[in-house]
């Protein structure tokens, strides 16, 4: 958690207090915020939001859940294990529609509060020694070759896993085919990824590329790697599944120029059962304290409140409380 007296967020005290005076005295619903592990940009966002909204909702009324992820969090909200959570825009759409990543489960009760929070690109990194051996930096050529390849990614629950399967499928392969060809799919927690790359245990690494991402930063600083563009076939299938094709960086050591990736987007979602006034106050607090949010972590630096409610940036319907705020603020 942040030390409110030492953090730049101490300036939020007066703003939050002013908002509290105008909030309904009836606000009593506790709020759990689904995020990710401590140290991640999503955890920083959730901890920042906790300090913003707790003076409004009441002492000890807000809790950050330091687990979950882009795929898991829509179901965390749907199942009532958190009232609000960070989600990727694409995974929110997959969950609402019962996409393949959710194996028949659906999340019809998730609603959006604030979208366009930050860019989360699916990207691919390769060890330079592997690229030198193959004589190419073309991901299509690498994955369509008969030569074995070892692909590293996080465990199931990360948005990178279904995205990686889409990339494989677009190039005529799959995790099963990669293994059958003598390669491997290695899935480990974030804390083990840099060691796997440094020790030469993997050739390619698929993950979410976020500015300031601690794991990607460590990998790029401690190993010789290159960032690979997504082939056109991969761009097409990812676009069909709700991701926006674009470029990211250069953000990391060894990333010499912009790299083509696919943006999952980030949206704060809520359960439809969250009371309207609480949803209104959470939305209001984020929009009216956008500068403090952006200052909390580099990943949030480009957040633009004007874009926060646009359909392409939220993926699922707005919560009525959020919609009321945007209309009253003249943003809709």
C-alpha positions as CSV (number, residue, x, y, z in Angstrom):
1,X,0.0,0.0,0.0
2,X,1.0,3.6,-0.4
3,X,2.1,5.8,2.5
4,X,-0.4,8.6,2.1
5,X,1.9,11.1,3.9
6,X,4.9,10.4,1.6
7,X,3.3,9.6,-1.7
8,X,2.5,12.2,-4.4
9,X,-1.0,11.1,-3.7
10,X,-1.2,13.1,-0.5
11,X,-2.5,15.9,-2.6
12,X,-5.6,13.8,-3.2
13,X,-6.7,14.4,0.4
14,X,-8.4,17.7,-0.2
15,X,-10.0,16.5,-3.4
16,X,-11.3,13.3,-1.9
17,X,-12.6,15.1,1.1
18,X,-14.5,17.6,-1.1
19,X,-16.0,14.7,-3.0
20,X,-17.0,13.0,0.2
21,X,-19.0,16.0,1.3
22,X,-21.1,15.7,-1.8
23,X,-21.5,11.9,-1.7
24,X,-24.7,10.4,-0.5
25,X,-24.7,9.5,3.2
26,X,-26.4,6.2,2.2
27,X,-23.1,4.9,0.7
28,X,-22.4,1.8,2.7
29,X,-21.5,-0.9,0.2
30,X,-18.0,-2.3,0.7
31,X,-15.9,-2.5,-2.4
32,X,-13.3,-5.1,-3.3
33,X,-11.1,-4.2,-6.2
34,X,-9.8,-7.0,-8.4
35,X,-6.3,-6.3,-9.6
36,X,-3.1,-8.4,-10.0
37,X,-0.1,-9.2,-7.8
38,X,1.7,-6.5,-5.8
39,X,4.2,-4.6,-7.9
40,X,2.2,-4.8,-11.1
41,X,0.8,-1.7,-12.7
42,X,-2.8,-3.0,-12.1
43,X,-2.0,-3.3,-8.4
44,X,-0.6,0.2,-8.3
45,X,-3.8,1.5,-9.9
46,X,-6.0,-0.4,-7.4
47,X,-4.0,0.9,-4.4
48,X,-4.2,4.4,-5.8
49,X,-8.0,4.1,-6.3
50,X,-8.4,2.7,-2.8
51,X,-6.9,5.8,-1.4
52,X,-9.1,8.0,-3.6
53,X,-12.4,6.4,-2.8
54,X,-12.1,5.2,0.8
55,X,-12.7,8.7,2.2
56,X,-15.9,8.7,0.2
57,X,-17.2,5.2,0.8
58,X,-16.1,5.0,4.4
59,X,-13.2,3.9,6.5
60,X,-12.1,0.3,5.9
61,X,-14.7,0.0,3.1
62,X,-12.3,-0.8,0.3
63,X,-10.0,-3.8,-0.2
64,X,-7.5,-4.5,-3.0
65,X,-7.4,-8.2,-4.1
66,X,-3.7,-8.7,-5.1
67,X,-4.4,-11.6,-7.5
68,X,-6.3,-12.3,-10.7
69,X,-5.5,-11.0,-14.2
70,X,-7.0,-10.0,-17.5
71,X,-8.8,-13.3,-18.1
72,X,-9.7,-14.1,-14.5
73,X,-11.1,-10.7,-13.4
74,X,-14.3,-10.6,-15.4
75,X,-15.3,-13.9,-13.8
76,X,-14.2,-12.6,-10.4
77,X,-16.7,-9.7,-10.8
78,X,-19.4,-11.9,-12.4
79,X,-19.2,-14.4,-9.5
80,X,-19.3,-11.6,-6.8
81,X,-15.8,-12.1,-5.5
82,X,-15.1,-8.5,-6.2
83,X,-17.4,-5.6,-6.8
84,X,-15.1,-3.9,-9.3
85,X,-11.9,-5.0,-11.1
86,X,-9.5,-4.2,-13.8
87,X,-10.0,-6.1,-17.0
88,X,-8.7,-6.0,-20.6
89,X,-11.3,-4.7,-23.0
90,X,-10.9,-7.8,-25.2
91,X,-11.3,-10.2,-22.3
92,X,-14.3,-8.4,-21.0
93,X,-15.9,-8.9,-24.4
94,X,-14.8,-12.6,-24.5
95,X,-16.3,-13.1,-21.1
96,X,-19.6,-11.4,-21.8
97,X,-19.9,-13.4,-25.0
98,X,-18.7,-16.7,-23.7
99,X,-15.6,-16.8,-25.8
100,X,-13.3,-19.9,-26.1
101,X,-11.0,-18.7,-23.3
102,X,-13.9,-19.1,-20.9
103,X,-14.7,-22.7,-21.8
104,X,-18.5,-22.2,-21.9
105,X,-18.7,-19.8,-19.0
106,X,-20.2,-16.3,-19.5
107,X,-20.2,-13.0,-17.6
108,X,-23.5,-11.3,-18.5
109,X,-23.5,-9.1,-15.4
110,X,-20.3,-7.2,-16.0
111,X,-20.6,-3.5,-16.7
112,X,-18.0,-0.8,-17.5
113,X,-17.1,2.2,-15.3
114,X,-13.9,3.7,-16.9
115,X,-12.2,2.7,-20.1
116,X,-9.1,3.6,-22.1
117,X,-7.0,3.4,-18.9
118,X,-3.9,2.2,-20.5
119,X,-2.5,0.2,-23.4
120,X,-1.7,-3.5,-23.0
121,X,-0.1,-4.9,-26.1
122,X,0.4,-8.6,-26.9
123,X,3.9,-8.9,-28.0
124,X,6.7,-11.4,-28.7
125,X,10.3,-11.3,-27.5
126,X,13.1,-13.6,-28.8
127,X,16.5,-14.4,-27.5
128,X,19.1,-13.0,-29.9
129,X,21.1,-16.2,-29.8
130,X,18.1,-18.1,-31.1
131,X,17.4,-15.5,-33.8
132,X,21.1,-15.7,-34.9
133,X,20.8,-19.5,-35.1
134,X,17.6,-19.3,-37.2
135,X,18.9,-16.4,-39.3
136,X,15.7,-14.5,-39.2
137,X,13.5,-12.2,-37.1
138,X,10.3,-13.1,-38.9
139,X,7.9,-14.7,-36.5
140,X,5.9,-16.3,-39.3
141,X,9.0,-18.0,-40.6
142,X,10.0,-19.2,-37.2
143,X,6.6,-20.7,-36.3
144,X,6.0,-22.3,-39.7
145,X,9.5,-23.9,-39.8
146,X,10.0,-27.6,-39.0
147,X,12.7,-26.5,-36.5
148,X,11.6,-26.9,-32.9
149,X,10.9,-23.8,-30.8
150,X,10.4,-23.3,-27.1
151,X,7.7,-20.8,-26.2
152,X,7.6,-19.2,-22.8
153,X,4.4,-17.6,-21.3
154,X,2.6,-17.2,-18.1
155,X,0.1,-19.8,-16.7
156,X,-3.5,-20.0,-17.7
157,X,-5.3,-16.9,-16.5
158,X,-3.0,-14.5,-18.3
159,X,-4.5,-12.7,-21.3
160,X,-1.3,-13.7,-23.2
161,X,-2.2,-17.3,-23.2
162,X,-5.4,-17.2,-25.4
163,X,-3.7,-14.5,-27.5
164,X,-0.7,-16.8,-28.1
165,X,-3.0,-19.6,-29.2
166,X,-4.6,-17.2,-31.7
167,X,-1.2,-16.2,-33.0
168,X,-0.3,-19.9,-33.4
169,X,-3.6,-20.7,-35.1
170,X,-3.1,-17.8,-37.6
171,X,0.2,-19.4,-38.7
172,X,-1.1,-22.9,-38.9
173,X,0.2,-24.3,-35.7
174,X,-0.8,-24.8,-32.0
175,X,0.7,-25.6,-28.6
176,X,0.1,-29.3,-29.3
177,X,1.8,-29.1,-32.7
178,X,4.8,-27.2,-31.3
179,X,5.3,-29.9,-28.7
180,X,4.8,-32.7,-31.2
181,X,7.5,-31.1,-33.4
182,X,10.0,-31.3,-30.6
183,X,9.5,-27.9,-29.1
184,X,7.8,-26.9,-25.9
185,X,5.3,-24.6,-24.2
186,X,6.7,-23.4,-20.9
187,X,4.3,-21.7,-18.5
188,X,5.7,-20.2,-15.3
189,X,4.9,-17.4,-12.9
190,X,6.2,-13.9,-13.5
191,X,9.0,-14.3,-11.0
192,X,10.6,-17.2,-13.0
193,X,10.4,-15.7,-16.5
194,X,13.6,-13.7,-16.6
195,X,15.7,-16.7,-15.3
196,X,14.2,-18.9,-18.0
197,X,15.3,-16.4,-20.7
198,X,18.8,-15.7,-19.2
199,X,19.4,-19.4,-18.8
200,X,18.5,-20.1,-22.4
201,X,15.6,-22.4,-21.5
202,X,13.2,-20.7,-23.9
203,X,13.4,-19.2,-27.4
204,X,10.3,-17.0,-27.7
205,X,8.4,-15.2,-24.9
206,X,4.8,-14.1,-25.4
207,X,3.4,-11.6,-22.9
208,X,1.5,-8.3,-22.3
209,X,3.7,-5.4,-23.1
210,X,3.0,-2.4,-20.8
211,X,5.3,0.6,-20.4
212,X,7.3,0.0,-17.2
213,X,6.3,-3.6,-17.0
214,X,8.7,-5.0,-14.3
215,X,9.1,-8.5,-15.8
216,X,9.7,-7.2,-19.4
217,X,12.1,-4.6,-18.0
218,X,14.1,-7.2,-16.2
219,X,14.2,-9.5,-19.2
220,X,15.4,-6.7,-21.5
221,X,18.1,-5.5,-19.1
222,X,19.5,-8.9,-18.2
223,X,19.4,-10.8,-21.5
224,X,20.1,-10.1,-25.1
225,X,16.7,-10.1,-26.7
226,X,14.7,-8.6,-29.6
227,X,11.1,-7.6,-30.0
228,X,9.3,-9.1,-33.0
229,X,6.5,-7.7,-35.0
230,X,3.3,-9.7,-35.3
231,X,2.8,-11.1,-38.8
232,X,-0.2,-9.9,-40.8
233,X,-2.0,-13.2,-40.3
234,X,-1.7,-12.8,-36.5
235,X,-2.8,-9.2,-36.7
236,X,-5.9,-10.2,-38.6
237,X,-7.1,-12.9,-36.2
238,X,-6.4,-10.8,-33.1
239,X,-8.3,-7.9,-34.6
240,X,-11.2,-10.2,-35.3
241,X,-11.2,-11.1,-31.6
242,X,-11.4,-7.5,-30.3
243,X,-7.8,-6.4,-30.1
244,X,-6.6,-3.2,-31.7
245,X,-3.5,-3.5,-33.9
246,X,-0.9,-0.8,-33.3
247,X,2.7,-0.2,-32.2
248,X,4.3,0.0,-28.8
249,X,7.5,1.4,-27.6
250,X,10.4,1.7,-27.8
251,X,10.0,1.2,-24.1
252,X,12.7,-1.3,-23.2
253,X,16.4,-2.0,-23.5
254,X,17.1,-3.6,-26.9
255,X,13.8,-2.3,-28.4
256,X,15.3,-0.1,-31.0
257,X,12.0,1.1,-32.7
258,X,8.3,0.8,-32.5
259,X,7.1,-2.8,-32.6
260,X,3.8,-4.1,-34.1
261,X,1.5,-5.6,-31.4
262,X,-2.1,-6.0,-30.6
263,X,-3.7,-3.8,-27.9
264,X,-6.0,-5.6,-25.4
265,X,-6.9,-2.2,-23.7
266,X,-7.8,-1.8,-20.1
267,X,-11.2,-1.1,-18.5
268,X,-12.5,-0.9,-15.0
269,X,-15.5,-3.1,-14.7
270,X,-18.2,-3.6,-12.1
271,X,-20.9,-6.1,-11.3
272,X,-24.3,-4.9,-12.5
273,X,-25.5,-5.3,-8.9
274,X,-23.1,-2.5,-7.6
275,X,-25.4,0.2,-6.4
276,X,-25.7,3.2,-8.7
277,X,-24.5,5.8,-6.3
278,X,-21.3,3.9,-5.5
279,X,-20.6,3.3,-9.2
280,X,-21.2,7.0,-9.8
281,X,-18.8,8.1,-7.1
282,X,-16.0,5.7,-8.2
283,X,-16.3,6.9,-11.8
284,X,-16.4,10.5,-10.8
285,X,-13.4,10.1,-8.5
286,X,-11.2,8.6,-11.3
287,X,-12.2,11.1,-14.0
288,X,-11.8,14.2,-11.7
289,X,-8.4,12.9,-10.3
290,X,-7.0,11.8,-13.6
291,X,-3.7,13.6,-13.2
292,X,-3.0,11.9,-9.8
293,X,-3.8,8.5,-11.4
294,X,-1.5,9.2,-14.3
295,X,1.3,10.2,-11.9
296,X,1.0,7.0,-9.9
297,X,2.7,4.7,-12.6
298,X,4.1,5.2,-16.1
299,X,1.6,2.7,-17.5
300,X,-1.3,5.1,-16.8
301,X,0.4,8.2,-18.2
302,X,-1.7,8.5,-21.4
303,X,-5.1,8.1,-19.8
304,X,-7.5,10.5,-21.3
305,X,-10.9,11.0,-19.5
306,X,-12.5,12.2,-22.7
307,X,-12.0,8.7,-24.1
308,X,-13.1,6.8,-21.0
309,X,-16.7,6.0,-22.0
310,X,-16.4,5.4,-25.7
311,X,-17.8,2.0,-26.8
312,X,-14.6,0.9,-28.4
313,X,-12.7,1.6,-25.2
314,X,-15.0,-0.3,-22.8
315,X,-16.3,-3.3,-24.7
316,X,-19.3,-3.9,-22.5
317,X,-22.3,-1.7,-21.5
318,X,-21.8,1.1,-19.1
319,X,-23.0,0.7,-15.5
320,X,-26.0,3.1,-15.0
321,X,-24.1,4.9,-12.3
322,X,-21.1,5.6,-14.6
323,X,-23.4,6.6,-17.4
324,X,-25.2,9.1,-15.1
325,X,-21.8,10.7,-14.2
326,X,-20.7,11.0,-17.8
327,X,-24.0,12.6,-18.8
328,X,-23.9,15.1,-15.9
329,X,-20.3,15.9,-16.7
330,X,-21.2,16.6,-20.3
331,X,-18.9,13.8,-21.6
332,X,-21.8,12.0,-23.4
